[in-house]
Amino acid sequence: ETTFTQGEDACLAAMVPGLPTSADTAPALMVVGTLADVVEDQMRSLFERMGLQVNFFPPRNSQALPEVGPDTVFLLAQPFLADTSLSLEARGAQRLPAPFPLGVEGTTAWLQAAASAFGVSAPLFEQVTAAPRQRAQTALARQQPLLEGKKIFFFPDSQLEIPLARFLQREMGMELAEIGTPYLHRKLMAEELALLPSGSRITEGQHVENQLDRCHAASPDLVVCGLGL
């Protein structure tokens, strides 16, 4: 492992072969990735208000493993679960392509991917998401003046860098000096990459001295890096 997030991916991927096989033929929704309990509760509430039942993997109770099979469609809640995604697809499950649920835009598109897959009507989707979307926009509006126009530089650390950069650029008005990421999984990041400004500098892997030189040259207002730096 070269990043701490690889630990979660390795753990979940190792659990997939032990998941029970689904005997149901009706499509079932699964959200994949460790979440805080309050976030899981909020997501479950939104899906249920759309009429969708959802399983979470990993489950809150280790004995309540979700079933998986060709009827399973899943959303990745975290962008660093490449091996887990492949393991689920090997069991017949289908990943729903979507940006990751960071920011108003990403979260709305992420929820919309599930809603579209299960035939949720546009009026119902709007009814369910309008109020929380407005609350999120209000919360972000208080912080935007502090960040708008500021330059940010990402060193590679967690694989969260690309979704964070997209959110900060599109919703908070920040300027992206460089987006460093330990791995660039183009398939999982396709929807995120499409939302970044044309010509964004994305670097993969770690060459610390060169990155430090570029960081000093860029003179960013904010630097995001791992504890090692």
N, C-alpha and C positions, 0 to 999 in steps of 0.2 A: 504494500500500500504506500502510495506517495502523497495522498491527500486524506484528511480525516473523513471526508464524505465517502471515500471508497469503502470504509468499514461498514457503513449502512448498506451500501449496494451489495457487498459480498455477503452480508448476513441475510438480507432478504432473498437474494438469488439462491442461497443455500436452503432457504425454507420452502421455495416454490415446489420442488419435487415432492414434498410431504403434504402439500395442500390436497384436501379431498377433491375427487373428481365430481364435477357437476353432472347430475342426471337430468336436469331441467333443459328444455329446448327453448325456453323463452330467454331473450337477451337479458343479461344481468350486468349492472354497473359496479365497477370496483375502482376505488381511489387508492393509489399506491404511493407510499412514502410516509415516514413518521411525521406526525403532527402533534402539536399541543392539544390537550383535550378540548380546550375552549374553541380552537379553530375547527377541530373535527365536528364538534357539536353545531357550530354555525354552518358548516358545509352540509351536514346531514339535514339540518332544518331547511336550508334553501332547496336542496334536491327533493325532499319530501313534499314541500309546498308546491313543487312542480309535478308531483305525482310519481316521483322516481324513488325506488328503494335502492340503497347503496350499501355496499360492504367496504370496509377499510382494511388495508393490508400494509403494515402489520395491524392485527386487531388489538383493541385495548385489553382484552382478556386472551391470554396465550392459548387457552383451550378452545376458543371460538374461532378456529381457522376458517376463512372463507373458502367456498368451493370455487373451482376454476375449470374451464373447459371451453369448447368452441363457441358456446353461447355467451362467454364473458367478454365484455368490452371494458377497457380500463383507461383511466386518466392518470398520468404521472403528476403528483403534487410537488415533486422535487426534480430538478434537472440533472441530477448526478446518478440516476438509476439505470444506466445502460445495460448492465448485465442482468438486472432484475427484469427489465423489459424483454430482453431476449429469452430469458427463462420462461416468462409467462407466455410469450408467443410460441415457444416450443410446446407448450401445453395446449395450444389452440386458441388462446385469447387474442383479442385484437386491440391494439393501442389506438386511441383517438388522438389524432394530431391536434395540437393546440399550443398557444403560448402558455407560459407558466403563470400561476395565480399570484403574481406580484403587481401591485398597483391596481387602479380601477380598471384600466384598459385590459391588462392581462387577465385579471380575475374574471371580468365579464366575458371575454373570449373563451376562457377555459370552461366556464359554466355553459356557455352557448354551444360548445362542442358536444357536450353531453345532451343538452336539450335537443339539438338538431338530430343526433343519432337516435333519440327515442321519440321523436315526433312531437315534442312539446310545442304548442302553438306560440306564435310571436306575442300575442296579447298576454298570455299567461306568464311567459318568460319576463316580459316587461313589468307586469304586476308584482312578481316575486322579487325582482332585483332592483326595482326603482328606488325604494327607500334606503337599502343598505348602500347602493351606489352613490346616492346623494350624501349620505353620512360620510362616506370615504372621501368624496370630493371636497366636502367642507373641512374635514380634518387636514387634507393635503394643502388646501388653500392657505392655512395658517403657517405652513412651513415653506411654501414655495418662494416667498420673498427672500428667505435666507439663502436659498440655493440657486435661484435663477441667475443665469449668466456666469456661474462659477464653473471652474474647470476641474474635472476629476480624473484620476489616474488609478487604474486597477492593476495590482500585481496578481499573478495567478495563485489561487489558494483553494477554492471550494467548488468550482464549477457553477456557482451562483452568479458569477460576474456578468455574463451576457444578459440574463433577465433583469438584473439590477441596473445595468447600464441602460437598457431599453427603457425601463421605468423612469429612471432619473432624467434621461434626455427628453423623452416625449411628454412626461407629466410634470416634471419639476423644472424643465428648461435648462438643465446643466449641459455643459460642453464636454464631450468625451475626448480626452487626450489620448488614452490607450486603454484597451480592454484586454488584459492578460487573463488567460484561463489555462488551467493545467491540461485539460483535454478539450478538443472541439469536436463534439459528436454532431456532424452536420445534419443527420436525419432527425435526431431529437430536437435540434436547435433551429430547424428550418423556418418555423413560424416566427421565432425570435429574430433570426438574422434578417428576415424580410422587413422587419419593423425598424431596424437600425438605419441611421442616415447612410446614404451612399458614400463609400470611401472611408467608412469607420476603420480605425486601425485595431485589428484583432490579432493578438499574438498567442501562440500555443506553446506550452512547455515553459521551462524555466532556464533562463540564462541571466542570473541575478545582476552581474556587473553591467551587462549591456542594458538591462532594464533600468537599473539605477541611473545610468548615464542619460537614458531617454527621459526618465522622470525629472531629473534635474534640469534638463534642457527645456522640458515642457512647462516648468514652473506652475504646477497645478495648485489649486486652492485646497484640494482635499485628496488624500492618498488612502486607498484601501489595500491592506496587505495582511498576510498571516502573521502570527506571533513571532515566527522566526526572524522577521525583518524589524 
